[in-house]
């Protein structure tokens, strides 16, 4: 799964969004929701840490075919599906 996070960024660097391309929509009651500055699309943020050091961090719009096709996303979505 970790390799899928890295390979998605390596394969689609122009589609991945970084902090300067995002904003936090604080209108949600519980917490801020990450959105793409250009399209206002809701985003899923992916971060990997290694012993307290952030080694990978990017976002993709939640409807992105790249996100939906990513192996790491399919694993997480499959694990969460029975609980939604």
HELIX and SHEET records of a PDB file:
HELIX    1   1 UNK A    2  UNK A   11  1                                  10    
HELIX    2   2 UNK A   19  UNK A   21  5                                   3    
HELIX    3   3 UNK A   65  UNK A   69  1                                   5    
HELIX    4   4 UNK A   71  UNK A   81  1                                  11    
SHEET    1   A 2 UNK A  22  UNK A  25  0                                        
SHEET    2   A 2 UNK A  33  UNK A  36 -1                                        
SHEET    1   B 2 UNK A  43  UNK A  50  0                                        
SHEET    2   B 2 UNK A  53  UNK A  61 -1                                        
END                                                                             
